[in-house]
Amino acid sequence: MSYLPAKGGGRRGPAFLERMFRSLRTRNYRLWFFGQTVSQSGSWMQAVAQSALVLFQLHGSAVDLGITAALQFGPVLVLGAIGGLVADRFDKRKVLLATQAAFTAQALVLGVLVASGAVQLWMVWVLAFVMGAINSVDNPARQSFVVEMVGPEDLANAVGLNSVIVNASRVVGPAIAGILIVTTGMSWTFMLNAASFFAVLVALYAMRPGELHRLPPVAGAKGQIRAGLRYAWATWELRVPLIMMAVIGTLAYNFSVVLPLFAHLFHRGAGTYSALTTAMGVGALIGGLIAASRRRPSYRLLVVVTFAFGVLLAAVAVASSLALMLLFLVPMGAASVLFIATANSLLQLHSSGAMRGRVMALWAMVFLGSTPIGAPLTGLCAAHFGVRFTLALGGVATVLTAGVAALALRRIRDERRLAAAIARENRGVTRRPEVAAGV
């Protein structure tokens, strides 16, 4: 079944829409797209319910919320490099089958604990850590599996569509979570998330392995993790976006801590937190569609969207009313996803096939793994200086990151131009005696 006109003729839709959804022509990716749409909706349901469980039902503090996020994302920081090596050395499809089954079990246990009334804060923390451990393997395998499904030509489009999946789910998941929390209780959000992973499991089983663009697995050897680190640091095309994500992920990308606190600031509960997350998700969905429509990402676009993201973070921080905050969250969500999708695509396009899993593990480490540092800092800063100041500080840091990146990229460009000019001049010097001899 095809959701786009065939390449070989027939009625064709608008070129813009064809370009935006071209990866869906690939059967394996189409299965993945719809399976992930269901699963990611469940994951966002659980994210909202987990924060609401800690803050409202278990009467936790901002610091407790930060600790929960730190435990959930901490394993990615510690184990992410190993997960990247697993992605390079083993069949990514089989790795993902194992991780999705493990996610199912984790969500089911949390749902049973909440339904039975036995849940305590330490149990939430333990299960958050388990989720992070699974994610340390799942994330690099999932990120680097994209190019195996669609090939390098459609990689940027597929990464953009993956952002659409995540952010459409960010709209649907929190909305469903908000309804379930106020009607049937929190346990159903965790139970439904457990069921949602079956959509990905079915999609992975239904794929045609022969149609995947697989490279031979990397043979085991000593020092492979160190080799991946050296490779990423030595390549400026990888180093720049990784450093940008490390700074922004630590100081600005802690919405699982900030948004519940804004709901608290306006004297509201889980329903308002769900609305804030949904508003950001609407904008993020728009940003994902824009990213999918672009033919190829660029470093100039990366700097521009980073600057816009920082400015909009500050705008959300100073919004005087809940309605105004909901309004600003939409473009902020779009800018945040454009930043992530652009950086992600640049990393994958400039990584060698043998190193892609380890590079994307570094991406997960600086994106998700920065949360164990940033989330507690965000919670502490919010507890002492207020959530508005904390988010505004993240906005300023993001703007400064964009400025430093722009200067660094200009210097790299100038150095490359100078090296090219010297090379041309040297070639001219070596040719001149030959020309003279001919005369």
C-alpha positions as CSV (number, residue, x, y, z in Angstrom):
1,M,0.0,0.0,0.0
2,S,1.5,3.4,-1.0
3,Y,0.6,6.7,0.5
4,L,2.3,8.6,-2.3
5,P,2.0,8.6,-6.1
6,A,4.2,6.1,-7.9
7,K,7.5,7.4,-9.3
8,G,6.7,5.9,-12.7
9,G,3.6,7.9,-13.6
10,G,0.0,8.4,-12.7
11,R,-1.4,11.4,-10.9
12,R,1.2,13.2,-8.8
13,G,0.6,15.3,-5.8
14,P,2.2,18.7,-5.1
15,A,6.0,18.5,-5.2
16,F,6.2,19.9,-1.7
17,L,4.2,17.0,-0.3
18,E,6.0,14.5,-2.3
19,R,9.3,15.7,-1.0
20,M,8.0,15.9,2.6
21,F,6.7,12.3,2.7
22,R,9.0,10.5,0.2
23,S,10.4,8.0,2.7
24,L,7.0,6.5,3.1
25,R,7.4,4.9,-0.3
26,T,9.8,2.5,1.4
27,R,7.7,-0.4,2.9
28,N,10.1,-1.1,5.8
29,Y,10.1,2.5,6.8
30,R,6.3,2.8,6.4
31,L,5.9,-0.1,8.9
32,W,8.3,1.6,11.2
33,F,6.6,5.0,10.9
34,F,3.2,3.8,11.9
35,G,4.5,1.4,14.6
36,Q,6.5,4.2,16.1
37,T,3.6,6.6,16.0
38,V,1.6,4.3,18.2
39,S,4.5,3.5,20.5
40,Q,5.7,7.1,20.9
41,S,2.2,8.2,21.8
42,G,2.3,5.7,24.6
43,S,5.7,6.9,25.7
44,W,4.5,10.5,26.0
45,M,1.5,9.3,28.0
46,Q,3.9,7.6,30.4
47,A,6.2,10.7,30.6
48,V,3.3,12.9,31.6
49,A,1.8,10.4,34.0
50,Q,5.2,9.7,35.6
51,S,5.9,13.4,36.3
52,A,2.3,13.9,37.6
53,L,2.7,10.8,39.8
54,V,5.8,12.2,41.4
55,L,4.6,15.8,41.8
56,F,0.9,15.5,42.6
57,Q,0.1,11.9,43.9
58,L,3.4,11.2,45.7
59,H,3.7,14.9,46.7
60,G,7.2,15.2,45.5
61,S,9.2,18.4,45.2
62,A,11.0,20.1,42.3
63,V,14.2,18.3,43.4
64,D,12.4,14.9,43.4
65,L,11.2,15.6,39.9
66,G,14.8,16.4,38.9
67,I,16.1,13.2,40.5
68,T,13.5,11.2,38.6
69,A,14.6,12.6,35.3
70,A,18.3,12.2,36.3
71,L,17.8,8.5,37.1
72,Q,15.8,7.9,33.8
73,F,18.5,9.5,31.6
74,G,21.6,8.8,33.7
75,P,22.3,5.3,32.3
76,V,22.5,6.8,28.8
77,L,25.4,9.0,29.9
78,V,27.2,6.1,31.5
79,L,26.3,3.2,29.2
80,G,25.6,5.0,26.0
81,A,29.0,4.3,24.4
82,I,28.5,0.6,25.0
83,G,25.0,0.8,23.5
84,G,26.5,2.5,20.4
85,L,29.1,-0.4,20.0
86,V,26.2,-2.9,20.3
87,A,24.4,-1.1,17.5
88,D,27.6,-1.2,15.3
89,R,28.4,-4.9,16.0
90,F,24.9,-6.6,15.9
91,D,21.8,-6.7,13.7
92,K,20.0,-3.5,14.7
93,R,16.6,-5.0,13.9
94,K,17.1,-7.8,16.4
95,V,18.5,-5.4,19.0
96,L,15.4,-3.3,18.7
97,L,13.1,-6.3,19.1
98,A,14.8,-7.0,22.4
99,T,14.7,-3.4,23.7
100,Q,11.0,-2.9,22.8
101,A,10.1,-6.1,24.7
102,A,12.0,-4.8,27.7
103,F,10.2,-1.5,27.5
104,T,6.9,-3.3,27.6
105,A,7.8,-5.1,30.8
106,Q,9.0,-1.9,32.5
107,A,5.8,0.0,31.7
108,L,3.6,-3.0,32.8
109,V,5.4,-3.3,36.2
110,L,4.9,0.5,36.9
111,G,1.2,0.3,35.9
112,V,0.6,-2.7,38.2
113,L,2.3,-0.8,41.1
114,V,0.2,2.3,40.6
115,A,-3.1,0.3,40.1
116,S,-2.4,-1.7,43.3
117,G,-1.7,1.5,45.3
118,A,1.7,0.1,46.4
119,V,3.8,2.6,44.5
120,Q,6.3,4.6,46.4
121,L,8.8,7.3,45.2
122,W,11.8,4.9,45.4
123,M,10.0,2.4,43.2
124,V,9.4,5.1,40.5
125,W,13.1,6.0,40.7
126,V,14.2,2.3,40.3
127,L,11.9,1.8,37.3
128,A,13.1,5.2,35.8
129,F,16.7,3.9,36.1
130,V,15.6,0.6,34.4
131,M,14.1,2.6,31.5
132,G,17.3,4.5,31.1
133,A,19.4,1.4,31.0
134,I,17.2,-0.1,28.2
135,N,17.3,3.3,26.4
136,S,21.1,3.3,26.4
137,V,21.0,0.4,24.0
138,D,17.7,1.2,22.2
139,N,18.5,4.8,21.2
140,P,21.7,4.4,19.2
141,A,20.3,1.3,17.5
142,R,17.0,3.1,16.7
143,Q,18.7,6.3,15.4
144,S,21.2,4.4,13.2
145,F,18.6,2.0,11.9
146,V,16.9,4.8,10.0
147,V,19.5,4.8,7.2
148,E,19.2,1.0,6.9
149,M,15.6,1.4,6.1
150,V,15.7,4.3,3.6
151,G,19.3,4.6,2.4
152,P,21.4,7.8,2.5
153,E,19.4,9.7,-0.1
154,D,16.3,9.8,2.0
155,L,18.0,10.0,5.4
156,A,17.3,13.7,6.1
157,N,13.7,13.2,5.1
158,A,13.3,10.1,7.3
159,V,14.9,11.9,10.3
160,G,12.5,14.8,9.8
161,L,9.6,12.3,9.7
162,N,10.8,10.7,12.8
163,S,10.5,14.1,14.4
164,V,7.0,14.3,13.1
165,I,6.3,10.9,14.8
166,V,7.7,12.1,18.2
167,N,5.9,15.4,18.1
168,A,2.6,14.2,16.8
169,S,2.8,11.8,19.6
170,R,3.6,14.7,21.9
171,V,0.3,16.1,21.0
172,V,-1.7,12.9,21.2
173,G,0.0,11.2,24.1
174,P,-0.3,14.0,26.7
175,A,-3.9,14.7,25.6
176,I,-4.9,11.1,26.2
177,A,-2.9,11.0,29.4
178,G,-4.7,14.1,30.7
179,I,-8.1,12.5,30.0
180,L,-7.2,9.2,31.5
181,I,-5.6,10.7,34.7
182,V,-8.8,12.7,35.5
183,T,-11.2,9.9,34.5
184,T,-9.8,6.4,35.1
185,G,-6.6,7.1,37.0
186,M,-2.9,7.1,36.3
187,S,-2.4,3.4,36.1
188,W,-4.2,3.1,32.7
189,T,-1.6,5.4,31.1
190,F,1.2,3.0,32.1
191,M,-0.8,0.0,31.0
192,L,-1.6,1.5,27.6
193,N,2.0,2.4,27.1
194,A,3.0,-1.2,27.7
195,A,0.5,-2.3,25.1
196,S,1.7,0.4,22.6
197,F,5.1,-1.3,22.2
198,F,3.4,-4.2,20.5
199,A,2.9,-1.9,17.4
200,V,6.7,-1.6,17.0
201,L,7.3,-5.3,17.7
202,V,4.8,-6.2,14.9
203,A,6.4,-3.7,12.5
204,L,9.9,-5.1,13.1
205,Y,8.7,-8.6,12.6
206,A,6.9,-7.7,9.4
207,M,9.9,-6.0,7.8
208,R,11.7,-7.6,4.9
209,P,15.3,-7.9,6.0
210,G,16.5,-8.3,2.4
211,E,15.4,-4.8,1.6
212,L,17.4,-3.2,4.4
213,H,20.5,-1.2,3.4
214,R,22.7,-3.1,5.9
215,L,26.4,-2.9,6.1
216,P,28.5,-5.9,7.4
217,P,28.6,-5.8,11.2
218,V,31.8,-4.3,12.7
219,A,34.1,-7.1,14.0
220,G,35.0,-7.1,17.6
221,A,38.4,-5.5,18.6
222,K,40.0,-3.7,21.5
223,G,39.6,0.0,21.8
224,Q,36.5,0.4,19.6
225,I,34.7,2.8,22.1
226,R,37.8,5.0,22.3
227,A,38.1,4.9,18.5
228,G,34.5,6.2,18.2
229,L,35.3,9.1,20.6
230,R,38.5,10.0,18.7
231,Y,36.6,9.9,15.4
232,A,33.8,12.2,16.5
233,W,36.2,14.7,18.1
234,A,38.6,14.8,15.1
235,T,35.7,15.5,12.7
236,W,34.5,19.1,13.0
237,E,31.2,18.2,11.2
238,L,30.4,16.0,14.2
239,R,32.2,17.9,16.9
240,V,30.2,21.2,16.5
241,P,26.7,19.8,16.8
242,L,27.6,17.5,19.6
243,I,29.1,20.3,21.7
244,M,26.0,22.5,20.9
245,M,23.7,19.7,22.0
246,A,25.7,19.1,25.2
247,V,25.3,22.7,26.3
248,I,21.7,23.1,25.3
249,G,20.7,19.7,26.6
250,T,22.1,20.4,30.0
251,L,20.9,24.0,30.4
252,A,17.7,24.3,28.3
253,Y,16.2,21.0,27.4
254,N,14.7,20.0,30.8
255,F,11.0,20.3,30.0
256,S,10.0,17.3,32.0
257,V,11.1,19.4,35.1
258,V,10.1,22.9,33.9
259,L,6.6,22.3,32.5
260,P,5.1,20.7,35.6
261,L,6.5,23.5,37.7
262,F,4.8,26.1,35.4
263,A,1.5,24.2,36.0
264,H,2.2,24.5,39.7
265,L,3.1,28.2,39.3
266,F,-0.3,28.9,37.8
267,H,-1.9,26.9,40.7
268,R,-3.1,24.2,38.3
269,G,-2.6,20.4,38.2
270,A,-1.9,17.5,35.8
271,G,-4.5,18.8,33.3
272,T,-2.6,22.1,32.8
273,Y,0.7,20.2,32.6
274,S,-0.8,18.1,29.9
275,A,-2.0,21.2,28.0
276,L,1.5,22.8,28.2
277,T,3.1,19.7,26.8
278,T,0.5,19.4,24.1
279,A,1.0,23.1,23.0
280,M,4.7,22.5,22.8
281,G,4.0,19.3,20.8
282,V,1.8,21.1,18.3
283,G,4.7,23.4,17.5
284,A,7.1,20.5,17.5
285,L,5.0,18.7,14.9
286,I,5.1,21.8,12.7
287,G,8.9,21.9,13.1
288,G,9.2,18.2,12.2
289,L,7.2,18.7,9.0
290,I,9.4,21.7,8.1
291,A,12.5,19.5,8.7
292,A,11.1,16.7,6.6
293,S,10.4,19.1,3.7
294,R,14.1,20.2,3.4
295,R,16.2,18.5,0.9
296,R,19.4,18.7,2.9
297,P,20.3,20.2,6.3
298,S,23.0,22.8,6.7
299,Y,25.2,24.2,9.5
300,R,23.8,27.7,8.8
301,L,20.3,26.4,9.4
302,L,21.5,24.8,12.6
303,V,22.8,28.2,13.9
304,V,19.7,30.1,12.9
305,V,17.2,27.6,14.6
306,T,19.4,27.5,17.7
307,F,19.2,31.3,18.0
308,A,15.5,31.3,17.5
309,F,15.0,28.5,20.1
310,G,16.9,30.5,22.7
311,V,14.9,33.7,22.1
312,L,11.6,31.7,22.3
313,L,12.7,30.0,25.5
314,A,13.1,33.5,27.1
315,A,9.7,34.5,25.7
316,V,8.0,31.5,27.3
317,A,9.8,32.3,30.6
318,V,8.5,35.8,30.8
319,A,4.9,35.1,29.6
320,S,2.6,36.9,32.0
321,S,-0.4,34.5,31.7
322,L,-1.1,30.9,31.0
323,A,-2.8,31.7,27.6
324,L,0.3,33.7,26.5
325,M,2.6,30.9,27.6
326,L,0.6,28.3,25.6
327,L,0.8,30.6,22.6
328,F,4.6,31.0,22.8
329,L,5.1,27.3,23.4
330,V,4.0,26.5,19.9
331,P,6.8,28.3,18.0
332,M,9.3,27.3,20.7
333,G,8.4,23.7,20.1
334,A,8.9,24.1,16.4
335,A,12.3,25.7,16.9
336,S,13.4,23.0,19.3
337,V,12.6,20.2,16.9
338,L,14.2,21.9,14.0
339,F,17.4,22.2,16.1
340,I,17.3,18.5,17.0
341,A,16.4,17.2,13.5
342,T,19.0,19.4,11.8
343,A,21.8,18.3,14.2
344,N,20.7,14.7,14.0
345,S,20.7,14.6,10.2
346,L,24.1,16.4,10.0
347,L,25.6,13.8,12.3
348,Q,24.3,10.8,10.4
349,L,25.2,12.3,7.0
350,H,28.8,13.0,8.0
351,S,29.3,9.7,9.9
352,S,30.9,6.6,8.2
353,G,28.7,3.5,8.2
354,A,31.1,1.6,10.5
355,M,31.0,4.4,13.1
356,R,27.4,5.6,12.9
357,G,26.1,3.6,15.9
358,R,28.9,5.0,18.1
359,V,28.3,8.5,16.8
360,M,24.6,8.3,17.5
361,A,25.4,6.9,20.9
362,L,27.4,10.1,21.6
363,W,24.3,12.0,20.3
364,A,22.2,10.2,22.8
365,M,24.7,10.8,25.6
366,V,24.8,14.5,25.0
367,F,21.0,14.8,24.4
368,L,19.5,12.4,26.8
369,G,22.6,11.9,29.0
370,S,22.9,15.6,29.8
371,T,19.6,15.3,31.7
372,P,21.1,13.7,34.8
373,I,23.2,16.8,35.1
374,G,20.7,19.4,33.8
375,A,17.5,18.1,35.5
376,P,18.8,18.3,39.1
377,L,20.4,21.6,38.4
378,T,17.2,22.8,36.9
379,G,15.2,21.6,39.9
380,L,17.6,23.2,42.3
381,C,17.7,26.5,40.4
382,A,13.9,26.5,40.2
383,A,13.6,25.8,43.9
384,H,15.9,28.7,44.8
385,F,15.3,31.3,42.0
386,G,12.0,30.3,40.5
387,V,11.1,28.5,37.3
388,R,10.9,31.7,35.2
389,F,14.5,32.6,35.9
390,T,15.6,29.0,35.3
391,L,14.0,28.8,31.9
392,A,15.2,32.3,30.9
393,L,18.7,31.2,31.9
394,G,18.4,28.3,29.5
395,G,17.3,30.7,26.8
396,V,20.3,32.9,27.3
397,A,22.7,29.9,27.2
398,T,21.1,28.7,24.0
399,V,21.5,32.1,22.3
400,L,25.1,32.3,23.4
401,T,25.7,28.8,22.1
402,A,24.4,29.8,18.7
403,G,26.7,32.8,18.7
404,V,29.8,30.8,19.6
405,A,28.9,28.1,17.0
406,A,28.5,30.8,14.3
407,L,32.0,32.1,15.1
408,A,33.5,28.6,15.2
409,L,32.0,27.7,11.8
410,R,33.2,30.9,10.3
411,R,36.7,30.2,11.5
412,I,36.6,26.7,10.1
413,R,35.3,28.0,6.8
414,D,38.1,30.6,6.6
415,E,40.7,28.0,7.5
416,R,39.4,25.7,4.7
417,R,39.4,28.5,2.2
418,L,43.0,29.4,3.2
419,A,44.1,25.8,2.9
420,A,42.4,25.5,-0.5
421,A,44.1,28.7,-1.7
422,I,47.5,27.5,-0.5
423,A,46.9,24.1,-2.3
424,R,46.0,25.9,-5.5
425,E,49.1,28.1,-5.2
426,N,51.3,25.1,-4.6
427,R,49.9,23.3,-7.6
428,G,50.6,26.4,-9.7
429,V,54.3,26.5,-8.4
430,T,54.9,22.9,-9.3
431,R,53.4,23.3,-12.8
432,R,55.3,26.5,-13.7
433,P,58.7,24.8,-14.4
434,E,57.0,22.3,-16.7
435,V,55.3,25.1,-18.6
436,A,58.6,26.9,-18.9
437,A,60.3,23.8,-20.2
438,G,57.6,23.5,-22.8
439,V,58.2,27.0,-24.0
